[in-house]
Amino acid sequence: MPTQSIHIISKLHHWLKSEFIQKKFLGPWGIVPLILLAVAGGVLAANNLFLVPLAAGTALLAIIIVYYCLFHPLKGFYIVSFIGFFVFYPNHLLGRDVLPLNTGLEILIIFVFFGTGISKKSEINREHGLSKTFISITLFLITFYIGLQALNPNVYGLSGWFTAFKRSIVFVLIYIIAYRLIDTEKKFIYFVRFWIIMSLVAAFYGCLQQWFGYLSLEMNYIRNIPGAYEILNQGGQLRKFSFLADVVSFGVLAGCMALFTLLLAINEKNTKRKIWLFIFSIFMALGMAYSGTRTVTIIIPTGLALYCLLRIKHKTTLVTIFLAILGAIAVLFAPIYDNATLTRIRSTFDTEDPSLDVRNINRHYIQPYMQSHPLGGGIGTTNGAGLYNHPGHPLAGFATDSGFLKEGLEIGWIGLFLVILFDLSILYQGINYYFKMKDTQLKLYVVVILCTLFANIVTQYAQETVGQFPFAIFFFSSLSLMKRLLEFDKEKRNTSPALDL
């Protein structure tokens, strides 16, 4: 039966490719449906039912995307990653969150995963012991534990649990998909360039929002969400979110990719590429600053600190330390007091900030609950989601303000331990691979990825920053790609000619 199913799928693939891709919709099976759609669309639009042909066009586009996800998974992976950047923007233009496009993105990721299973190219089903790595073990443990949270006796109902468990499964699929598809060094370089370019586009649009203001449709979206304008209005200016979900996800993406490109620029030998990478990093850093998310201010210093520790023997590292100190002094102590963005950044390091005191008081207040509930209060029981899904729960409405605190309260100190173990596994495995590898360029990629992911993890202390699209795709892809880079390094050593003695 499995062989017969694969044969049917293969025949369907060849037929679709012949009729719609190779013939470019010029065959009878392509022209007739298009004519019928055009006529039907005209009739419906004439009767003020223009949303129907719009929905039909969207459905047709979705079918094409699913086709690429299933039969050309590598292209499908990049299509899905591209969509991840813009998946929230239609709701911004409509003025409210009415389209569940985020769920659609997760479904497409599942299709890509199935596509990697039925594809016969590049032996992508051979995973070379990926599941045996420290990161894989801890990632699978966390996913399994979140699945068990459905039985948590401290909460009734599965509304919050289902969303979290579904998202955890998607992260595991992204982790496996990236490893299966990006199986050559050339593909990895394309992966890096794709994320740099797309992040630059997002950061540049955030800069345009800062310099020229929000579009009227975007302002309608902000005003239609209760409390959004008050949260975004800081220091006399509105925080920017580009075309992403919110200011936090934009700040994390821009900050992490600014660090990523900065570390590549520091080590780039080609002068032209070095200059461009520095320019890209500056735009992304500006986008991070314009997001007004104080938590992400720590991304670049944290990543640079780990980078300097790992590469202290390199000459460029000393120059990096010197320039980083000068930059930090300029940002914190330059005599500029009328710039709202700069003031917002400086407030990150203000130990007398009232909001910091409130957060510390809240943490101490809630610690006894976390200590007495090893399994946690249940997923989706804190913050506003708790008030909506579980009114009357002891944690409902409690503002966590921290990814770690939220995990400790919702999935207990057992779950928090697993999360911290997962984070430590990333640090351990990245450092271990870095010192194992011999190829200079591949070692650089590993350390740059490690520093970027580590900086993202650190921000969890003050915000919920890990696991937000689109950066979640980069985060979980990079985890498995560190293993790929180690394999590329081994292949180079095995194929290099032996020295004549």
C-alpha positions, 0 to 999 in steps of 0.5 A: 500500500505505501508503494502504491500511495507514493506511485499515485502521488508521483503521477499526480505531481507529474501531471500537475507539473506538466499542465500548470508549470511546464505549459504555464496554464496554456493547456486546456486544464489551465485556460478553462478554469481561468476563463471560468474564474474570470467570468464568475469574478466579473458577475460576482463583482457586478452584484457587489460580491467582490469578496467572493472572487477575492477569496477564490483568487486567494484559494488558487494562490494557496493551492499553488503554494501548497503544491510547492510545499509538497513537491518542491519543499526547498522552494516551499520553505522559502515561500513560507519564510517569506510569508512569515514576514508579512503574515500579520500585515493584512490585519494591520491594513484591515484595521483589526485582527480578523484573519487567522493567517498565523494558523495558515502559516503553521499549516503550510509548515506542516505541508513543507514537512510532508514535502520533505518526506515524499521528496527524493532529492538530495537524500533528505530523509537521511538525518545523520543522527540529528535526533541524538544531539543534546539540543534535539533531546531537550527540545523533544523533552520540552515538547513532550512535557507540554503535551502532558500539560493537557493533564494538568490538574490545576486548570480546566479546559484545553484552549490555552494548551492546544495553541501552545502544544501546536506551536511546539510541534511546529517548532520541532518541524521547522528544526527538522525541515531546515536540517533535511533541506539545507544539506550543502554549504551553498544552500546554507549561504543562500539561507543566510543571505535570504534572512539578511535581505528580508530582515533588512527590508523589515528594518527599512520599512520600520525606519520609513514608519519612523521618518514619515509616520504610519500609514493611515490604515496602520493608525486605524489598526492601532486605534482599534485595539484597546490600549494599543496607542497608550502602550506604543506612545512612549516619550512623545513618539509611537513605537514602530512594528514594521509589518510584523505582529508587534513592536517586540517581535520587530525589535527582536528580529531587527536586533538579532539580525543587526548582531548577526550581520555585524559579526559577519562584517567584522570578519569579512575580508572583502572590503565591498561586502564588509561595507555593505554588511556594516550598512545593513547592520546599522539599518537593522540597529535603527529598526531595533531602536525605533521599535522602542523595546528596551529589552532588545537593547541588550541583544548587541552587547550580550552577543558581542560579549559572548563573541569576544569570549570565544574569539579572544585570540583573534586580532579583530576581537580586540578592535571589536571590544574597543569600538563596542566600548566607544559605541556604548559610551556614545549612546549612554553619555552623549550630550543629546537629551531631546531625542526620544529614541535615545532616551528610550534606550538609555532608560533600559539601564536606569536602575531607578525606573518605576516599572522595574520596581513593579516587576521585581515586586511582582516576581517576589509576590508570585514566587510562593505559587511557583514553588508550591506548583511543580507542574504550574498553574496551566498553560494560558492562565497568566496575563490577559489570556488567563482572564479570557480563558480561565477567569477566576484562576489564581494566575488570571491577569497576572502580568509576567513581563518575562518569558522565564517567569511565564514558563515557571508559572504556567508549566511549573518549575519542572518545565522551567528547568527543562527550558533552561536545560534546553537553553544550556544545550544550545550554548554547550553544543554551539561552543563544542562544535566551534572548537571541534571544527577546523574550517575557518569560515564554517567556524565563523558561521557557528559562532555567529549563529550561537551569539545571535541565538544566545542574545535572543535567549537572554532577552527572555528574562524581561520579555516573551521573545523566543518563538515569535514569527518570523524570527522563530523560523530562523531560530529553530532552523539555525539550531539544526543547521549548526549540526549541518555546519559540523558535517560540512566541516567533516566532509571538507577534512575527509576530502582534503588531499593528504600531505606528502611527507 
